[in-house]
Amino acid sequence: MRYYTMKRRSLDPVVSKSNAEAALCEALLALRTVDEMHAFLKDLTTPAEFEALADRWSVVPYLIEGLAYRDIHDRTAVSVTTIGRVARCLAAEHSGYQLAADRLRRKRK
């Protein structure tokens, strides 16, 4: 009887996790249009991951406005758990959500 094992990851990868994350961030910054970003994210993520990212972003404006979680859920159908997770990130000192929302708001003015 033959047993097959999964491919094992190298214990000493050539590219560190921080280098891989930096390379991903650079790739995101290299994209110039919404269509380019959309295509990249569709390639990068599974349909469920892409939907989860969109869900998280969709609640940010409502949280910034101060709407109650239940009201946000009623407007977006995003789970209250996810809304709470995004709210915790917005409250953090290094909130990327807040930074992106602020820049978009200034851009639209």
C-alpha positions in Angstrom: 0.0 0.0 0.0 1.3 3.4 -1.0 1.0 6.4 1.2 1.2 9.9 -0.2 2.2 12.9 1.9 1.5 16.6 1.3 4.4 18.7 0.1 6.2 20.0 3.1 7.2 23.6 3.3 10.8 24.4 3.7 11.7 25.0 7.3 14.1 27.7 6.1 12.3 29.5 3.3 14.3 31.6 0.9 11.8 34.5 1.2 10.9 35.6 4.7 7.3 36.3 5.6 8.1 40.0 6.1 9.7 40.2 2.6 6.7 38.4 1.0 4.3 40.8 2.7 6.4 43.8 1.6 6.5 42.5 -2.0 2.7 42.1 -1.9 2.2 45.6 -0.7 4.5 46.9 -3.4 2.5 45.0 -6.0 -0.7 46.6 -4.7 0.8 50.0 -4.9 2.0 49.4 -8.5 -1.6 49.1 -9.7 -3.1 52.3 -11.1 -6.8 51.9 -11.7 -9.8 50.4 -10.0 -10.0 47.9 -12.8 -6.4 46.8 -12.4 -6.8 46.4 -8.7 -10.0 44.5 -9.2 -8.3 42.1 -11.6 -5.4 41.6 -9.2 -7.6 40.9 -6.2 -9.7 38.5 -8.2 -6.5 36.6 -9.1 -5.1 36.8 -5.6 -8.1 35.7 -3.6 -10.8 33.1 -3.7 -14.3 34.3 -4.4 -15.1 33.9 -0.6 -12.0 35.9 0.4 -12.8 38.7 -2.1 -16.4 38.8 -0.8 -15.1 39.0 2.8 -12.7 41.9 1.9 -15.6 43.8 0.2 -17.9 43.1 3.2 -15.3 44.5 5.7 -14.8 47.6 3.6 -18.5 48.2 3.1 -19.1 48.7 6.8 -16.3 51.2 7.4 -18.2 54.3 6.3 -21.1 53.3 8.6 -18.9 52.7 11.5 -17.2 56.1 11.0 -20.7 57.7 10.9 -21.3 56.0 14.3 -24.2 53.8 13.3 -25.2 50.9 15.5 -23.9 47.5 14.6 -27.5 46.2 14.0 -28.3 49.1 11.7 -25.1 48.4 9.7 -26.1 44.8 9.5 -29.5 45.7 8.2 -28.0 47.9 5.5 -25.2 45.6 4.4 -26.1 42.1 5.5 -22.6 41.8 7.0 -22.5 39.8 10.2 -22.4 41.6 13.5 -19.2 39.7 14.3 -17.5 41.0 11.2 -18.7 44.5 11.9 -17.2 44.3 15.4 -13.9 43.0 14.0 -13.7 46.0 11.7 -14.7 48.4 14.5 -11.8 47.1 16.6 -9.4 47.7 13.7 -10.8 51.2 13.3 -10.2 51.9 17.0 -6.5 50.7 16.7 -3.7 53.3 16.6 -2.5 52.0 13.2 -5.9 51.8 11.5 -5.4 51.3 7.8 -9.2 51.4 7.4 -9.3 54.9 8.8 -6.3 56.1 6.7 -7.9 54.8 3.5 -11.3 56.2 4.4 -9.8 59.6 5.1 -7.8 59.7 1.9 -10.8 58.7 -0.2 -12.9 61.4 1.5 -10.3 64.0 0.7 -10.0 62.8 -2.9 -13.7 63.0 -3.5 -13.9 66.7 -2.2 
